[in-house]
Amino acid sequence: MSANDAGRGLTAGAFASLLTRLDPDADRAGSAYEHLRRALVRFFTWRGAATPEECADETLDRLAMRLDEGTAVEDVPRFARGIARLVLLEHWRGPDARAVPLKNLGSAHPVAAKTPEDEAAPECLNRCLGGELPPDSRDLILEYYGAEGRSRIETRKRMAQALGISESALRNRAQRLRDRLELCVRRCLASPAAAATRTSDTKP
């Protein structure tokens, strides 16, 4: 376990779980970890995150904790990308989102000022992921929307086969889960607790 990982508060057990899943061989696992981290840094950099390395570390922390909890993950890199998408969403909702995606530099538009709802959204999203969806549904939506590029089709085909359903049925299931998650977030944002949080955040 590196000093940086220890500094982030990641437990040795969780870090070991991640390395073991990446490769049983210690040397190859270390190389696979660095390769995955570089891929995540690129993911956040090209999407304009102001702190891509911190976002990558946060993604790896969450991934390690999920594995240490015993979450069944068939494809670790793809599952990591699903977590990364959520981390990116939280990042854009936060106060440190200042960078512009590199591919959009030529046609960047001014970013609208964040509303109090924007500030509360990450907390609501975390609450809904942790409480609204059962673990298997949460894992499904993370993996389903985590794939990108050419791997997306193969990932979703494999998921449908594993569940014994058609790809169309899988798509409908993922959409229902997404709708359920979005509804939960909207309800959370409209709740008195969220309103109180937004009010306190806007006080000088």
N, C-alpha and C positions, 0 to 999 in steps of 0.2 A: 504494500500500500504506500503510495507516494505521499510526500509532505503536503502537496496541494490538496489531495483527496482528504487527508486528515484534517486540514484546515477548514475544509468545507463542512465538517461535521459528519461525513459519511462513515458509518461504522465499518470495522474491518470485516465483519461477517457479510455485510451487504456487498462490499467491494469484491470479496472473494466469490460470492455467488455470481456476480456479473462476469468475472474473469473465467470462472469454470464453465459458464454457458457459452462464452465466446470460443474457448478451446480448452480441452483438458490439460494440454501441455502448457506449463507456466510461461515459457519463452514465447510461444506462439500466441498465447492469450494476451500477453503484454503488447505484442505487435498489433493484434487485432483490436485491442482497446484504443491504441493511439490512432489506428486507421479509422475507427468509428468516430473518435473525437474530431479528427480532421474533417471528416465528411460532414459532421454536424456543424462545425464552425463554418464550413462553406455554405451549408444550408441556410444558416442565419445571416451570413454576410451578404449573400446574393439576394436575400429578401429584405435587406436594409436594416437589420437589427443594429442598434447603436453599440451594443456590447455582445458581439457574437460568441466570444469565448465563455463569458459568464452564462449565456443562454445554453451553450453546449454542455457546460458543467452541470447546470441545473437539470437538463434533460437526462444526463447520465446518472445523476443522483437519484432521480425519480425511478429510472429504469432499474437501477441496482436495488432500490428498496422494494419495488414490485416483485423482482425475482426472489429476493430474500424472504418475502412474505409467502412465497410458494405459488405465485401466479403462473399459470401454464402459458408459455410463450413459445411458439414453434419457430418463428423467424425473428431473432433478436434485433437485427438492423432495421427491419421493417417496422417492428413494434416501437423501436426508438424514434423512427420518423413520425409515428402517430403522436407520441408524447411531445416531440419537437414542435408539431403544429400547434398544440395547446400552449406550450411555453411561448411560442411566437405570438399567439393571440394575446396572452397575458402581457407580453412585452409591449405590444403596440398599444395596449390599454393603459400602460404605466407611464410615469412622468419622464422616463429616460429614453423614450422612443424619439430619437432626433434624426437618425440617418435616413437616407432615401435609397431604395433598392437600386443597385448598380445598373440594372437593365433599364431603369426608368429615369436615369439622370438627364437624358436628353429632352424629356417631356414631363418633368416633375410639376405637379400642381401644389399650391399652398395647402398645408394640412390644416383642417378645421380645428379650432380650439376644442379641447376635451371637455365634455360635460361631466357633471357629478356622476351620472349613470355610467359613463366610461370608466371612472375611477373605481366604482363598486363592482363592475362586471367580472374581473378576475376572481374575486372572492366568491361571487355567486356561482361562477362556473365550477370552481373547485368543490363547493358545497353540493352542487347538483351531480357532479361526477361521483362524489363519494357517497351520496345519500339517495339520489333519485334512481340511479341505475344499479341493478345487481352486478356483481363482479363479472359474470360472463358476458352481459350486454355491454358493459363498459369496455371490456377487452375487445369485443367485436367491433365496436365503433372506432376504437383507436387503431386497430389493424386495418379496417376497411378504408378509412380515410387517410391512413398513414402511407400507403403505397403511392408512388408517383411515377410519371414517365411510362416507359414501356413495361415496367414490372407491375403496373396497376392491374392490367387484364389478367395476368397469370396469378397474381395474389388473390384476386377476387374469385377466380375460377377454382383455385385450390381451397379457399374458404368454403365455397358452396359444396364442393365435393366432400370436405371434412364434415359438414353439417348434414349432408344427405339431402340437399335441396337444390333447386335450379338457381342459376345466376340471377334470374328475374326475381325469384322469391327472396334471395339474399339482398338484392338492391332494395326491395320494398321493406324488408326488415330493418336495414340500415337507415332508410329514410324515416321510418316510424320512430326509431331510437333517436335520430337527430331532431325530429320534430318535438319529441318528448323532452329532450335536453334543452332545446331552445325555449319551450314553454316554461320549463322549470326556472331557467335563467330570468325570463321576463317576470315571472311571479316573484322571484327573489328580489329583483330590482324594485318591484312595486311594494314590497313588504315594509312595515314600519321600522324593522331593524335596519334594513338597508338604507332607508330614508334618514334614520338617525345617524348612521355612519357617514352618509354623504354630507349631512349638515355639519357634523363635527370636522370633517375634512376641509370644509370651506371656511371655517372660522380662522381668523388671523392668529 
